[in-house]
Structures are given as structure tokens and as C-alpha cells.
Amino acid sequence: MSAIGMRILTIGTCSADTVAMLNRLAKRGWGSRTAETLSEGRSLLKTFKFDLVLSSESLSEGRGYDVSETVAGQSGTLLVGVALSESCLWLPVIERGKHVLGKRALNASMLELTAQDLLGETDGQSLTEIGRGIPMHAERSEATRNGVPRRKKSAA
């Protein structure tokens, strides 16, 4: 059995969909640690380097955005989950050490593709090539369905 690298940190409560995604990623060798509180998350970030940090927006001790400078200092990626009535919208705050808050949002179905890209399983495609996410101030158009960009059909 191969070793699992702890490359993902979750802070706060995870939805059932996120837990299922983390289980699928664990089968590929990408383990995760969970911090119930912001202070526990900060402690883990001081001790370990995580490539991907998923945090709830609202936590009992503060907000998920509060760890952004620590994640940026580790050249990691921070996605903050904003709870909606029936799902979650993921806001990239830090991407590979760079501040990107406000440039786009990801729906729950795009989270796993994003995680795979960040952890290195998408054949070198960039995050932009995989799915641009939902532009933060974009209008819905024929090119989108439910706020998710449609892939263009290639001329084969």
C-alpha cells in the first residue's frame, strides 16, 4: 500500500459532497487533515505545508479568509466555501501563493477538478484551462448553463 501525503487541510465543517470528494482524492494518494476550529487550522498550518486549504467562510472564531496570509506564504491555495441554501460556492482566495479573491467562483462540481489540478493530476492543464469558474461579475448567457461555462465543441 502506498503512503498517503497529507496535502489538503479542511477548516470547519465539510458538506457530504466535500467529504466524498476528499475520500476519492485519498484513494489517489492525497490525504487530508481536518481542523474543526480556526485556531486548530492555524496551528496545523504553522506545523505543516498544505497545497490546498478548504475553509468554511464563517467559523466560530473568525472567518476562513483569516488564514490567507499564512497560505500565501506557503505558496498554497485557499478556497473558502460560502454556504448557499442548497449547495456551496467556493471562492478562490489564494492560488499557488497569489491573491485572486474576486476574480471567479467555483460551484461544488468544479471543486474536484480544481483540486486535481492543484495536486497535479490533470495532465498539465492549468486551472484556467480546466474550468474558468464563474466570473464574479459575469452575466449569464447562452454560453453558460446554471452559471457554469459550457465547453466549446471542437471542430473535429
C-alpha positions as CSV (number, residue, x, y, z in Angstrom):
1,M,0.0,0.0,0.0
2,S,1.4,3.4,-1.0
3,A,1.8,6.2,1.5
4,I,-0.7,9.0,1.6
5,G,0.6,12.5,1.6
6,M,-1.3,15.0,3.7
7,R,-1.6,17.8,1.1
8,I,-5.1,19.1,1.9
9,L,-6.4,20.9,5.0
10,T,-10.0,21.5,5.7
11,I,-11.1,24.0,8.3
12,G,-14.6,23.9,9.7
13,T,-17.5,21.7,8.8
14,C,-17.4,19.8,5.5
15,S,-20.5,19.0,3.5
16,A,-21.2,15.4,2.5
17,D,-20.2,16.2,-1.1
18,T,-16.8,17.6,0.1
19,V,-16.2,14.6,2.3
20,A,-17.0,12.3,-0.6
21,M,-14.5,14.2,-2.8
22,L,-11.8,14.0,-0.1
23,N,-12.4,10.3,0.1
24,R,-11.9,10.0,-3.7
25,L,-8.8,12.1,-3.6
26,A,-7.4,9.9,-0.7
27,K,-7.8,6.8,-2.9
28,R,-5.4,8.6,-5.3
29,G,-2.9,9.2,-2.5
30,W,-3.8,12.7,-1.5
31,G,-4.7,12.7,2.2
32,S,-6.4,15.4,4.1
33,R,-6.4,16.7,7.7
34,T,-9.4,18.3,9.3
35,A,-9.4,21.2,11.7
36,E,-12.7,21.9,13.5
37,T,-11.7,25.4,14.5
38,L,-9.7,28.3,13.1
39,S,-7.1,28.1,15.9
40,E,-6.6,24.4,15.2
41,G,-6.2,25.2,11.5
42,R,-3.7,27.9,12.2
43,S,-1.7,25.5,14.4
44,L,-1.6,22.9,11.6
45,L,-0.6,25.5,9.1
46,K,2.3,26.5,11.3
47,T,3.5,22.9,11.5
48,F,2.8,21.5,8.0
49,K,2.7,22.8,4.5
50,F,-0.6,22.1,2.7
51,D,-1.0,22.5,-1.1
52,L,-4.8,23.1,-0.7
53,V,-6.7,24.6,2.1
54,L,-10.5,24.4,2.1
55,S,-12.2,26.5,4.7
56,S,-15.8,27.4,5.7
57,E,-16.4,31.1,5.4
58,S,-17.9,31.5,8.8
59,L,-16.2,29.9,11.8
60,S,-16.8,30.2,15.5
61,E,-13.5,32.1,16.0
62,G,-13.5,34.2,12.8
63,R,-13.6,33.7,9.0
64,G,-11.9,31.4,6.6
65,Y,-10.2,34.3,5.0
66,D,-8.1,34.8,8.1
67,V,-5.6,32.2,7.1
68,S,-4.9,33.7,3.7
69,E,-1.6,35.3,4.5
70,T,-0.2,32.0,6.0
71,V,-1.4,30.0,3.0
72,A,0.1,32.6,0.6
73,G,3.4,32.4,2.5
74,Q,3.5,28.7,1.8
75,S,2.6,29.2,-1.9
76,G,-0.5,27.2,-1.3
77,T,-4.1,27.6,-2.4
78,L,-7.0,28.7,-0.2
79,L,-10.6,28.1,-1.3
80,V,-13.3,29.5,1.0
81,G,-16.7,27.8,0.9
82,V,-19.7,30.1,1.1
83,A,-22.8,28.2,2.1
84,L,-25.9,28.7,-0.1
85,S,-29.4,27.4,0.6
86,E,-28.8,24.1,-1.2
87,S,-25.1,24.0,-2.0
88,C,-21.8,25.8,-1.6
89,L,-19.9,28.3,-3.7
90,W,-16.1,28.1,-3.5
91,L,-14.2,31.4,-3.7
92,P,-10.5,31.1,-4.6
93,V,-8.7,33.5,-2.2
94,I,-5.1,32.4,-2.7
95,E,-4.0,30.4,-5.7
96,R,-0.5,29.0,-5.6
97,G,0.6,31.8,-3.3
98,K,-1.1,34.7,-5.3
99,H,-4.1,36.7,-4.1
100,V,-7.0,36.0,-6.5
101,L,-10.1,36.9,-4.4
102,G,-12.9,38.3,-6.6
103,K,-11.7,37.0,-9.9
104,R,-14.1,34.0,-10.1
105,A,-16.1,31.5,-8.1
106,L,-16.4,27.7,-8.4
107,N,-19.5,25.7,-7.9
108,A,-19.3,22.4,-6.0
109,S,-19.0,20.3,-9.1
110,M,-15.9,22.2,-10.2
111,L,-14.2,21.8,-6.8
112,E,-12.8,18.3,-7.5
113,L,-11.4,19.3,-10.9
114,T,-9.7,22.2,-9.3
115,A,-8.3,20.1,-6.5
116,Q,-7.0,17.6,-9.1
117,D,-5.3,20.3,-11.0
118,L,-3.7,21.8,-7.9
119,L,-2.4,18.4,-6.8
120,G,-1.1,17.6,-10.2
121,E,-3.4,15.1,-11.9
122,T,-4.8,16.9,-14.9
123,D,-2.0,16.3,-17.5
124,G,-0.5,19.7,-17.1
125,Q,-3.7,21.7,-17.8
126,S,-3.9,25.0,-15.9
127,L,-6.7,25.9,-13.7
128,T,-7.9,28.3,-16.3
129,E,-7.9,25.6,-19.0
130,I,-9.9,23.1,-16.8
131,G,-12.7,25.4,-15.9
132,R,-12.7,29.1,-15.6
133,G,-15.2,29.0,-12.8
134,I,-18.0,31.5,-12.6
135,P,-16.7,35.0,-13.2
136,M,-17.7,37.1,-10.2
137,H,-19.5,39.8,-12.1
138,A,-20.5,37.9,-15.3
139,E,-23.9,37.9,-16.8
140,R,-25.4,34.6,-17.7
141,S,-25.5,33.9,-21.4
142,E,-26.1,31.2,-24.0
143,A,-22.6,30.1,-23.2
144,T,-23.4,29.1,-19.7
145,R,-25.8,26.7,-18.1
146,N,-26.7,27.2,-14.4
147,G,-23.8,29.7,-14.1
148,V,-21.2,27.1,-15.3
149,P,-19.3,27.7,-18.5
150,R,-20.1,25.2,-21.2
151,R,-17.2,23.6,-23.0
152,K,-16.9,24.5,-26.6
153,K,-17.2,21.7,-29.1
154,S,-14.1,21.1,-31.1
155,A,-14.3,21.1,-34.8
156,A,-13.4,17.5,-35.5
